[in-house]
Amino acid sequence: MRRAIPRRTLSGLRKGSAGRTLSALRTASLRDAVSARLAAIALCLLGCACSVGPDYHPPAAAPGSQSALVSARPTVESTAEPPDDWWHLYHDERLDQYLQEAFRANTDLRIATANLSASRAVLEAARSGRYPQTSANIGALYGRDAVTDEILEIVGHPPQNIWIYDALLDVSYEVDLLGRVRRSIEAAQADSEAAAAARDTVKITVAAETARAYAQVCALGEQLEVAHHSLDIVSHEEQITLARNEAGANSRFDVVRAQGLVAQIRASIPPLEGQRRSALFQLAVLLGRAPSMAPGDAQNCVTPPRLSDLIPVGDGATLLKRRPDVRQADRRLAAATARIGVATADLYPRIVLRGLYGGVSSKLSELTGSDARTWGIGPSISWTFPNEAGPRARVRQAKAAAAASLAGFDAVVLQALKETEQSLAAYGSELDRRASLAEAQSRAREAFDMAHDQFLAGSLSNLELLSTEQSLVAADAAVASSDAALIQDQIAVFKALGGGWRGGG
């Protein structure tokens, strides 16, 4: 809409043929403007202020997803709703402190929070489409203006080089008759909500992995204590065997076998210590610390956190409402649906109201004068027609993306149900295993005590004593290993249940 014709330069050309030429140009411009406005008005009357494309409706729940969890057992889990800050069920102050620190400093969570801020900025940019867009331009240009030269040539004056100064304010506003802007805002809003759900998913992972690393440190501490205790037992029996050998009560072969068992138990300790240090380093990184700053107080823990109550698991319907990955998939589907409307709107004309106000002059001192003033207002219509192959291809692309998002939503729902059922099944099985191992441990300890007394009384061979020692050591190690697996299975259940994204800061 800008026409850089310095009024000062053309002031002497407004008479005679020049005046008639300018009058004809103004008449033609006015006629064109009136025609454009009439076309815009007709289009507004034919159209309606609606949004093209499908409206979003949440997909139907998968069959069986609203029912009770089939792997839940009344003796192990309750149907109560799980608390979001599930780690409080362990009543472990150190664990609570670590979770709070992880929520503040974990790097993955900081990345997810930054991504959420970026998506909200995109949403604000999309919302700005509901309001007029403005731009201010101030500039100077030395040279020739094509329109000025054409008019000079008509009236018999040679072209000339001049300075052209302008200060202009442009305003444009898209008339959103077909909802292109509204659908764009819907898509950006859904994207922002999906980013929030993604942040919540990361928070769940941070909570579970921090608790998992801490529990592993404690469980390995228990296993180390068991290993050292077993080493004390077999070392004591080794000394007894050696003393009896020196007294001629048994053979050198019995001593060597006892010493071999001691070496075997001692060899199991370094790997456990290495695994514990590795778990400490993992905990440090989850807390946003360098490995050299790993929490030293965690090394004092030698008993894995234990629940005093049944695990509350709820049901399938509340599970899907609680898990943020399901919410994220739902929001992605909503965004993809809205983008169908955005693409569909491109099949129709786009109406933009434009306005211009400012000054254009060949002299800077006259830029603000009345002779330099320039302005204009009117509609602009753009339409890709009749070749709509590109817009229609984008509509098909948007529909295909929505279909993929719907399939992705169904996959996330099934994955959520599967993870929960699997974690509950694994937890229940480990509880049964732990109970059997505890019984075996009790029998092995009883057998060892009896064998030890009979060995000292001379009614039991050294080989039989050694066998009961090995059984007790194996039983103690198996129970400690089961305790480690049990706490990991519990945390897997809480993670699958989708807890941790609201609680703890």
GIFENUR-V289585 format. One record per residue. N is the residue number from 0. RES is the residue in one letter. PHI is phi in degrees with one decimal (* if undefined). PSI is psi in whole degrees, -180 to 180 (999 if undefined). OMEGA is omega in radians with two decimals (none if undefined). Layout:
BEGIN
N:RES:PHI:PSI:OMEGA
N:RES:PHI:PSI:OMEGA
END
This chain:
BEGIN
0:M:*:-7:-3.13
1:R:-81.7:137:3.06
2:R:-134.5:102:-3.02
3:A:-79.7:77:3.11
4:I:-112.9:100:-3.12
5:P:-58.2:123:-3.10
6:R:-65.0:-34:3.13
7:R:-63.6:-41:-3.13
8:T:-66.0:-36:-3.05
9:L:-96.6:4:-3.06
10:S:-63.2:-29:3.14
11:G:-87.0:2:-3.07
12:L:-106.8:12:-3.03
13:R:-90.1:13:3.12
14:K:-116.7:162:3.03
15:G:63.4:-138:-3.07
16:S:-64.1:-34:3.12
17:A:-62.7:-44:3.14
18:G:-63.0:-42:3.11
19:R:-64.9:-38:3.13
20:T:-63.3:-46:3.13
21:L:-63.4:-38:3.12
22:S:-63.6:-41:3.11
23:A:-65.4:-41:3.12
24:L:-62.2:-42:3.14
25:R:-65.0:-40:-3.14
26:T:-63.6:-44:3.12
27:A:-64.4:-42:3.13
28:S:-63.3:-42:3.13
29:L:-64.1:-42:3.13
30:R:-61.5:-43:3.11
31:D:-63.1:-41:-3.13
32:A:-64.3:-42:3.13
33:V:-63.0:-42:3.13
34:S:-62.4:-42:3.13
35:A:-63.9:-41:-3.14
36:R:-67.0:-42:3.11
37:L:-61.0:-41:3.10
38:A:-62.8:-41:3.14
39:A:-64.5:-42:3.14
40:I:-63.7:-43:3.12
41:A:-60.9:-41:3.13
42:L:-65.6:-39:3.11
43:C:-63.7:-38:3.14
44:L:-69.7:-37:3.14
45:L:-72.0:-34:-3.10
46:G:-88.2:-179:3.07
47:C:-143.5:154:-3.09
48:A:-76.4:77:-3.14
49:C:-129.9:176:3.13
50:S:-113.6:120:3.10
51:V:-75.7:165:-3.11
52:G:90.3:164:-3.09
53:P:-73.8:146:2.97
54:D:-81.1:148:-3.08
55:Y:-82.0:135:3.01
56:H:-131.1:132:-3.14
57:P:-56.2:139:-3.13
58:P:-66.7:154:3.12
59:A:-65.8:146:3.14
60:A:-66.7:145:3.11
61:A:-64.9:145:3.13
62:P:-57.2:130:3.12
63:G:86.4:-7:-3.08
64:S:-75.9:-17:-3.10
65:Q:-94.6:-1:-3.06
66:S:-88.9:177:3.13
67:A:-67.1:155:3.13
68:L:-73.3:124:-2.99
69:V:-73.0:-22:-3.10
70:S:-90.6:-6:3.12
71:A:-72.3:139:3.14
72:R:-120.1:131:-3.09
73:P:-57.4:-28:-3.12
74:T:-81.3:-10:-3.07
75:V:-118.3:-43:-3.11
76:E:-125.2:154:3.05
77:S:-108.2:163:-3.13
78:T:-88.6:6:3.09
79:A:-66.8:156:3.13
80:E:-71.5:132:3.14
81:P:-70.2:142:3.08
82:P:-70.8:151:-3.14
83:D:-68.0:-41:3.09
84:D:-90.0:66:-3.01
85:W:-62.0:-24:-3.09
86:W:-66.1:-18:3.08
87:H:-67.0:-19:3.13
88:L:-65.6:-19:3.13
89:Y:-85.7:-12:3.12
90:H:51.4:49:-3.13
91:D:-120.9:107:-3.07
92:E:-63.0:-37:-3.14
93:R:-64.0:-42:3.10
94:L:-62.8:-43:3.11
95:D:-59.2:-43:-3.14
96:Q:-64.3:-42:3.13
97:Y:-63.7:-40:3.13
98:L:-63.8:-43:3.12
99:Q:-62.6:-41:3.12
100:E:-65.7:-40:3.14
101:A:-64.3:-41:3.13
102:F:-63.3:-30:3.14
103:R:-81.5:-37:-2.89
104:A:-119.9:-8:-3.06
105:N:-61.0:133:-3.06
106:T:-69.0:-39:3.12
107:D:-61.7:-39:3.13
108:L:-69.0:-36:3.09
109:R:-65.8:-39:3.09
110:I:-63.5:-45:-3.13
111:A:-63.7:-37:3.10
112:T:-66.1:-40:3.10
113:A:-65.0:-40:3.10
114:N:-62.9:-36:3.09
115:L:-65.1:-43:3.11
116:S:-61.7:-39:3.12
117:A:-64.5:-42:-3.13
118:S:-67.3:-34:3.09
119:R:-69.1:-33:3.06
120:A:-65.4:-40:3.08
121:V:-62.3:-39:3.11
122:L:-62.8:-44:3.11
123:E:-61.5:-39:3.10
124:A:-63.9:-40:3.12
125:A:-66.2:-39:3.14
126:R:-65.3:-26:3.13
127:S:-65.3:-18:3.09
128:G:-66.0:-15:3.10
129:R:-78.2:-11:-3.05
130:Y:-117.7:161:3.10
131:P:-60.3:143:3.10
132:Q:-100.5:132:-3.07
133:T:-123.6:150:3.03
134:S:-148.6:138:3.12
135:A:-112.7:134:-3.12
136:N:-132.3:129:3.06
137:I:-129.4:127:-3.09
138:G:-159.5:171:3.10
139:A:-137.9:141:-3.09
140:L:-141.9:130:3.10
141:Y:-106.6:130:3.13
142:G:154.0:-147:-3.11
143:R:-117.7:141:3.08
144:D:-104.1:127:-3.02
145:A:-60.4:-42:-3.12
146:V:-66.1:-44:3.11
147:T:-60.9:-45:-3.14
148:D:-62.8:-36:3.14
149:E:-64.8:-43:3.14
150:I:-68.8:-39:3.08
151:L:-61.0:-39:-3.13
152:E:-67.0:-37:3.14
153:I:-62.0:-41:-3.07
154:V:-92.4:6:3.03
155:G:87.8:19:3.09
156:H:-102.9:142:3.12
157:P:-72.5:151:3.05
158:P:-60.7:155:-3.12
159:Q:-144.4:152:3.08
160:N:-85.4:132:-3.10
161:I:-142.4:163:2.95
162:W:-88.0:136:3.09
163:I:-123.5:119:3.13
164:Y:-109.5:138:3.09
165:D:-142.2:148:3.04
166:A:-139.1:107:-2.96
167:L:-130.8:144:3.01
168:L:-115.2:118:3.12
169:D:-103.7:135:3.11
170:V:-129.5:133:3.09
171:S:-137.3:146:3.14
172:Y:-143.0:124:3.13
173:E:-83.8:125:3.07
174:V:-79.7:107:-2.98
175:D:-86.8:63:-3.10
176:L:-65.8:-36:-3.04
177:L:-103.9:6:2.99
178:G:81.5:19:3.12
179:R:-60.8:-44:3.14
180:V:-68.4:-43:-3.13
181:R:-62.5:-42:3.11
182:R:-66.9:-35:3.09
183:S:-63.5:-40:3.10
184:I:-66.5:-41:3.09
185:E:-59.1:-44:-3.14
186:A:-64.2:-44:3.14
187:A:-66.0:-37:3.10
188:Q:-63.5:-45:3.12
189:A:-66.1:-38:3.08
190:D:-62.0:-41:3.12
191:S:-64.3:-41:3.11
192:E:-67.8:-34:3.07
193:A:-66.4:-39:3.09
194:A:-65.2:-37:3.08
195:A:-64.3:-41:3.10
196:A:-65.7:-37:3.09
197:A:-64.3:-40:3.07
198:R:-62.4:-41:3.13
199:D:-65.1:-36:3.09
200:T:-63.3:-42:3.08
201:V:-62.3:-39:-3.14
202:K:-64.3:-39:3.07
203:I:-59.9:-45:-3.14
204:T:-63.9:-42:3.13
205:V:-62.0:-44:3.13
206:A:-61.4:-47:-3.10
207:A:-67.2:-45:-3.08
208:E:-70.2:-34:3.07
209:T:-65.9:-47:3.09
210:A:-62.5:-37:-3.13
211:R:-65.4:-44:-3.14
212:A:-65.2:-43:3.11
213:Y:-63.2:-44:3.13
214:A:-62.7:-36:3.12
215:Q:-66.7:-39:3.07
216:V:-59.5:-46:-3.12
217:C:-67.0:-43:-3.12
218:A:-64.6:-40:3.09
219:L:-68.5:-31:3.02
220:G:-62.9:-41:3.08
221:E:-64.8:-44:3.14
222:Q:-63.6:-35:3.08
223:L:-66.4:-42:3.10
224:E:-62.0:-42:3.11
225:V:-63.1:-42:3.14
226:A:-64.2:-42:3.11
227:H:-66.4:-38:3.10
228:H:-64.7:-42:3.09
229:S:-63.5:-37:3.10
230:L:-63.7:-39:3.10
231:D:-62.6:-42:-3.11
232:I:-64.5:-52:-3.07
233:V:-69.5:-28:3.09
234:S:-69.0:-39:3.10
235:H:-64.1:-43:3.12
236:E:-67.1:-32:3.08
237:E:-62.3:-42:3.13
238:Q:-64.8:-39:3.10
239:I:-64.1:-45:3.14
240:T:-62.1:-41:3.13
241:L:-65.1:-43:-3.14
242:A:-64.1:-41:3.12
243:R:-66.9:-34:3.11
244:N:-66.2:-41:3.12
245:E:-65.0:-28:3.10
246:A:-86.1:-1:3.11
247:G:82.5:18:-3.09
248:A:-87.6:-17:3.10
249:N:-148.8:-177:-3.02
250:S:-99.3:167:3.07
251:R:-63.6:-28:3.12
252:F:-61.3:-40:3.11
253:D:-64.5:-37:3.13
254:V:-65.9:-45:-3.12
255:V:-62.5:-41:3.13
256:R:-65.2:-39:3.11
257:A:-65.4:-42:3.11
258:Q:-65.6:-35:3.10
259:G:-64.6:-39:3.11
260:L:-66.2:-39:3.09
261:V:-60.6:-45:3.14
262:A:-63.5:-37:-3.14
263:Q:-64.8:-45:3.14
264:I:-67.1:-40:3.14
265:R:-63.0:-34:-3.14
266:A:-69.4:-21:-3.14
267:S:-79.0:-12:-3.05
268:I:-78.4:-48:-3.11
269:P:-55.9:-43:3.10
270:P:-60.2:-38:3.11
271:L:-65.6:-40:3.11
272:E:-64.5:-41:3.10
273:G:-64.1:-42:3.11
274:Q:-64.6:-36:3.14
275:R:-68.4:-41:3.09
276:R:-63.7:-40:3.10
277:S:-61.9:-41:3.10
278:A:-65.1:-37:3.08
279:L:-63.5:-41:3.11
280:F:-65.6:-39:3.09
281:Q:-62.4:-42:3.11
282:L:-62.8:-41:-3.14
283:A:-60.4:-46:-3.12
284:V:-65.4:-39:3.10
285:L:-63.2:-29:3.10
286:L:-84.9:2:-3.12
287:G:77.8:23:-3.13
288:R:-110.2:158:2.98
289:A:-73.5:152:3.13
290:P:-54.8:-32:3.12
291:S:-67.0:-17:3.13
292:M:-104.8:26:3.13
293:A:-59.0:142:-3.09
294:P:-64.9:115:-3.11
295:G:-71.5:-28:-3.09
296:D:-68.6:-20:3.12
297:A:-66.4:-25:-3.13
298:Q:-68.2:-16:3.11
299:N:-77.9:-12:-3.09
300:C:-82.5:123:-3.14
301:V:-126.7:12:3.09
302:T:-135.3:121:-3.14
303:P:-61.4:147:3.07
304:P:-57.4:142:-3.11
305:R:-130.0:147:3.10
306:L:-85.5:142:3.08
307:S:-99.5:-11:-3.12
308:D:-127.4:171:3.06
309:L:-67.9:150:3.11
310:I:-74.1:124:3.06
311:P:-80.6:126:-3.04
312:V:-120.5:-14:-3.13
313:G:67.3:-147:3.11
314:D:-136.6:-176:-3.07
315:G:-65.1:-38:-3.10
316:A:-64.5:-47:-3.14
317:T:-70.5:-29:3.09
318:L:-60.8:-46:-3.09
319:L:-69.2:-31:3.07
320:K:-73.1:-28:-3.04
321:R:-84.9:-35:-3.03
322:R:-74.8:124:-3.10
323:P:-71.1:-22:3.11
324:D:-68.7:-30:3.04
325:V:-68.7:-42:3.09
326:R:-63.8:-39:3.11
327:Q:-63.1:-43:3.12
328:A:-64.1:-38:3.10
329:D:-63.0:-44:-3.13
330:R:-68.6:-35:3.07
331:R:-64.4:-39:3.09
332:L:-65.5:-41:3.11
333:A:-62.8:-42:3.12
334:A:-64.4:-43:3.13
335:A:-64.3:-37:3.11
336:T:-65.6:-43:3.13
337:A:-63.6:-34:-3.12
338:R:-70.0:-20:2.99
339:I:-63.4:-42:3.10
340:G:-64.6:-39:3.11
341:V:-61.5:-46:-3.14
342:A:-68.0:-37:3.14
343:T:-65.8:-36:3.14
344:A:-62.1:-27:3.12
345:D:-70.8:-10:3.07
346:L:-76.4:-14:-3.05
347:Y:-115.4:164:3.14
348:P:-62.4:146:3.07
349:R:-107.8:125:-3.09
350:I:-105.7:128:3.12
351:V:-129.6:127:3.02
352:L:-88.5:129:-3.07
353:R:-123.5:149:3.08
354:G:-141.0:151:-3.10
355:L:-141.3:135:3.06
356:Y:-149.3:139:3.12
357:G:164.6:-155:-3.11
358:G:-139.7:147:3.08
359:V:-136.8:128:-3.09
360:S:-154.3:158:3.07
361:S:-88.2:-5:3.09
362:K:-128.2:132:-3.10
363:L:-62.7:-35:-3.11
364:S:-67.6:-22:-3.11
365:E:-101.0:7:-3.03
366:L:-62.0:-32:-3.10
367:T:-97.4:4:3.14
368:G:-76.4:167:-3.10
369:S:-67.4:-31:-3.14
370:D:-68.8:-26:-3.11
371:A:-89.8:-6:-3.04
372:R:-68.5:137:3.07
373:T:-136.8:142:3.13
374:W:-156.6:164:3.11
375:G:-172.5:153:3.12
376:I:-151.0:143:3.12
377:G:170.1:170:-3.12
378:P:-86.9:157:3.04
379:S:-132.4:131:-3.12
380:I:-120.1:127:3.06
381:S:-123.5:140:-3.03
382:W:-155.7:127:3.04
383:T:-84.6:94:-3.02
384:F:-154.1:142:0.06
385:P:-87.6:-9:-3.13
386:N:-80.0:96:-3.11
387:E:-107.5:23:-3.11
388:A:-61.6:-42:3.14
389:G:-63.6:-54:3.11
390:P:-58.7:-40:-3.14
391:R:-68.3:-33:3.07
392:A:-65.4:-37:3.11
393:R:-68.5:-33:3.06
394:V:-64.3:-46:3.11
395:R:-61.9:-39:3.11
396:Q:-63.1:-43:3.14
397:A:-64.4:-39:3.11
398:K:-66.2:-39:3.10
399:A:-64.9:-40:3.10
400:A:-63.8:-38:3.10
401:A:-66.1:-40:3.10
402:A:-63.3:-39:3.10
403:A:-66.0:-39:3.12
404:S:-65.7:-37:3.10
405:L:-64.8:-44:3.09
406:A:-63.0:-38:3.10
407:G:-64.1:-39:3.09
408:F:-61.4:-47:3.12
409:D:-60.4:-39:3.14
410:A:-65.5:-40:3.14
411:V:-65.8:-41:3.12
412:V:-61.5:-48:3.14
413:L:-64.3:-38:3.12
414:Q:-64.2:-41:3.13
415:A:-61.7:-45:3.13
416:L:-65.3:-42:-3.13
417:K:-62.9:-48:-3.13
418:E:-59.0:-41:-3.12
419:T:-67.3:-47:-3.14
420:E:-63.6:-42:3.14
421:Q:-64.5:-43:-3.12
422:S:-65.9:-39:3.10
423:L:-65.8:-41:3.13
424:A:-64.1:-43:3.14
425:A:-65.5:-40:3.14
426:Y:-65.0:-45:3.12
427:G:-61.9:-41:3.13
428:S:-65.5:-40:-3.14
429:E:-68.7:-34:3.06
430:L:-62.3:-44:3.11
431:D:-63.2:-42:3.12
432:R:-63.2:-42:-3.13
433:R:-62.2:-39:3.13
434:A:-65.4:-42:3.12
435:S:-66.9:-40:3.12
436:L:-65.3:-37:3.12
437:A:-63.9:-39:3.09
438:E:-66.3:-42:3.12
439:A:-63.9:-37:3.12
440:Q:-64.6:-42:3.13
441:S:-63.1:-43:3.12
442:R:-67.2:-39:3.13
443:A:-65.3:-39:3.12
444:R:-67.9:-42:3.10
445:E:-62.6:-42:3.13
446:A:-64.8:-39:3.14
447:F:-66.3:-43:3.14
448:D:-60.9:-42:3.13
449:M:-67.0:-42:-3.13
450:A:-65.5:-38:-3.13
451:H:-63.0:-45:3.14
452:D:-64.3:-44:-3.14
453:Q:-66.6:-33:3.11
454:F:-65.9:-43:3.12
455:L:-66.2:-29:3.12
456:A:-80.9:-8:3.11
457:G:85.1:9:-3.11
458:S:-99.4:4:-3.12
459:L:-135.7:139:-3.10
460:S:-76.1:161:3.10
461:N:-64.3:-34:3.13
462:L:-64.9:-42:3.12
463:E:-66.5:-38:3.08
464:L:-64.1:-43:3.14
465:L:-61.7:-38:3.13
466:S:-65.0:-42:3.12
467:T:-69.5:-33:3.05
468:E:-60.3:-48:-3.13
469:Q:-62.0:-39:3.12
470:S:-65.7:-41:3.14
471:L:-67.1:-45:3.13
472:V:-60.0:-44:-3.14
473:A:-65.2:-40:-3.14
474:A:-66.6:-44:3.11
475:D:-61.7:-44:3.14
476:A:-65.2:-38:-3.13
477:A:-66.4:-40:3.11
478:V:-65.9:-44:3.11
479:A:-62.7:-40:3.11
480:S:-65.3:-37:3.11
481:S:-67.9:-38:3.07
482:D:-59.7:-41:3.12
483:A:-65.3:-43:3.13
484:A:-67.9:-34:-3.08
485:L:-66.0:-45:-3.13
486:I:-67.2:-36:3.10
487:Q:-66.1:-39:3.11
488:D:-66.9:-38:3.10
489:Q:-61.6:-46:-3.14
490:I:-64.4:-37:3.08
491:A:-61.9:-37:3.09
492:V:-64.0:-48:-3.13
493:F:-62.7:-39:3.11
494:K:-64.4:-44:3.13
495:A:-64.5:-31:3.13
496:L:-72.8:-10:3.06
497:G:80.4:29:3.13
498:G:-95.0:151:3.03
499:G:118.0:-9:-3.07
500:W:-91.3:-15:3.05
501:R:-100.7:-37:-3.05
502:G:-83.2:162:3.00
503:G:79.0:19:3.09
504:G:94.7:999:none
END
